[in-house]
Amino acid sequence: MPAIDPERLLSDLRHLRSIGAQDRGVVRPAFSAADMEARRWLKKRYEETGLESTIDGVGNVLGRSRNPGKALLVGSHSDTQPTGGWLDGALGVIYGLEVVRALAADDATRTLAVDAVSFQDEESRFVGCLGSRSLTGTLSPEVEQGAVDNGGVRLADALREAGLAGVPRLRLEAARYAGFVEAHIEQGPDLEDTGRKIGVVSSIVGLRGIRFVFRGQQNHAGTTMMARRRDAATTLYELAHRINQEFPKAAGERTVWTMGRLRVTPNATSIVPGYADLDLQFRDASDAPLDACERIVARLVAEINARGGVSIEATPSRTPIPPTRMDAGLQEHIARAAERHAPGKWQHMPSGAFHDAGFIAASLPSAMLFIPSIGGISHDFAEDSRDEDIVLGCQVLADAAASILAAANAAPGVQ
Amino acid sequence: MPAIDPERLLSDLRHLRSIGAQDRGVVRPAFSAADMEARRWLKKRYEETGLESTIDGVGNVLGRSRNPGKALLVGSHSDTQPTGGWLDGALGVIYGLEVVRALAADDATRTLAVDAVSFQDEESRFVGCLGSRSLTGTLSPEVEQGAVDNGGVRLADALREAGLAGVPRLRLEAARYAGFVEAHIEQGPDLEDTGRKIGVVSSIVGLRGIRFVFRGQQNHAGTTMMARRRDAATTLYELAHRINQEFPKAAGERTVWTMGRLRVTPNATSIVPGYADLDLQFRDASDAPLDACERIVARLVAEINARGGVSIEATPSRTPIPPTRMDAGLQEHIARAAERHAPGKWQHMPSGAFHDAGFIAASLPSAMLFIPSIGGISHDFAEDSRDEDIVLGCQVLADAAASILAAANAAPGVQ
């Protein structure tokens, strides 16, 4: 089995961390100077490893193996949140590089083909998972043309500024690959809580959003009697609390829901509010609990609207993301490698966060591997993982990659 | 009985409306150029009526009668909300002027002493009821020194800019007065709804405020399971909804409560909020329902805090305003005058909004008279009342003033 080089792995991770470093974190949003510098450095690193490397027209960096046979795509994203942690997608990107190097250094695996990748803008500066969407042909011209960041910069201008205007865009060669494996920090506390070292992702949870708009009547908080009020906030509190009471009856064990963004107008102590809005987001690894939650919402909204007074309008606040199952065969390879290096200390688990693998899975068999996040913290300068966990995860991934490719390239009947 | 001059009354009201007019409303906040222009105009008008007139060191305009005997103080405030209606306090100010003129024009009442007043900053640019607080000696140096408007302007600077630095401040000569009567638009819909023309205010409701602070733990909305969450917004929704369910059991018929201002941090769709705060304001004409509501709040907060998770801290958000009963004798005079001019079309009613009379009542017998607000609208450019209602209210006030002063100045035994 191929052996990774822990020092080389950690050294490259730390070098990538230094590009856009701020305090303990990293500020390297997609298409920023730091992001493009990181991508050029990565392209060079891929080339030093013997890969044929390209930065495509949306900023994806692909390192293509010159070996024959079915290839495995390994990677993640190197862009960060506006104030991001140092590991997040960077971990999976450097794992890809190290897996290529580890397999190349071992006689038993040196002929296997591993392509390494860093997708662009997973973190939604312009379009979440822009790079993997573009690679899989699911980035529509309308979405691309309408894409503007929070500061009002248009995607087209960011592409031009990054020197990518007119640069060809890659398309995923599905026939080339046995699959895609993305490693990532967990971004949650489950592995740490249970003392486990590796998560083999069973599915990426689906996500739906509903925006509620509450319309009542603004009034004086002293002179308007209760019976006459149409208080938008009162109805918001009722609906939100009843959702929190009802959802557990329909939810699966890992269903999560959040009402973390709201607005009350005019938001003054002495004024009965006439308008409010509220976002509900809910996630699960399968559709059934999400459907059940939607039915509860519809029932509660209908019941409150039937009373008159404040009206509630409920509309989807985003395109739903369907739950995505990870490939069972790839999971099995990762699970075996995990059991070898961390016996009894790994588990199957869904991913509560979305990842590029969710888009790639529509084109290729895909899988994910998690390592523990200290304190479950992510999207924060404090994000971190222990060196030994980082090293272990990469070794598991290298073993799994070798075993996936050995199986995929075995002569029929021999496999 | 003295007869008011409807044309003169409406003409002066319209002139005052023209100072700071904007669209259908008025922008004349305390100490603004328009406010000070209105006060100088009012001082001149008082003088033309034969009153001895002063603008004092906080901007109060007092017109003092030269007649002997017990005097009646009549007026309200001429400052407005940032985007105010044209009547609000202006109505009661011009009523005071017209009552002086009407009594002076009638042989039976020409020797009675009516002082007219326009208080400063009732609308809380710096300190709510600044003028009546100053007159009654209840404006503390600490409150005055700390007073800053929403734009960061200090009261001391506004006073200097208005030319009032060093100008003497009046103190209410309690022994001079038989009482104080303030007329005002209702600012609510009750008179209009019941087809009544005059409200005789029985009390000004008391007001208490509680600020709730909710402390939980901010987290990722995808990777943090429900059982592990400490979601500040979830607890806010629960407490607010349960208050709305429980208060009706303790509330009097006219108890009102409002939770119209809140903040959730970071207020993002995909983040479990770790912090929230919420203001509860509640009002009633007597203390008992307010006490009962406070007990409910204490019970709910204790119950939720006992569960652990998100903690709630509940503290008074303001100095409570106790309910203030209006003087029964003065109410009787106003009620008799109302019955004379609008038989069967008046009622006793509490004032849900606070007024200068609430402060003056601590020093003098005080009363209030309401006229209908069209649609109950106030603190808005659309605020209005019908001319005939404006005229009727002033006539009732003039009659009541004559009768109050006649009684107060009657020889003992003759009354």
Interface residues (C-beta under 8 A of the other chain):
Chain A: E186 Q187 G188 P189 D190 V205 L207 G209 N219 H220 A221 G222 T223 T224 M225 M226 R228 D231 A233 T234 L236 Y237 E238 A240 H241 R242 N244 P248 A251 R254 T255 V256 W257 T258 M259 G260 R261 L262 V264 P266 N267 A268 T269 S270 I271 V272 P273 D279 Q281 R283 S317 S351 G352 A353 F354 G376 S378 H379
Chain B: E186 Q187 G188 P189 D190 V205 L207 G209 N219 H220 A221 G222 T223 T224 M225 M226 R228 D231 A233 T234 L236 Y237 E238 A240 H241 R242 N244 P248 A251 R254 T255 V256 W257 T258 M259 G260 R261 L262 V264 P266 N267 A268 T269 S270 I271 V272 P273 D279 Q281 R283 S317 S351 G352 A353 F354 G376 S378 H379
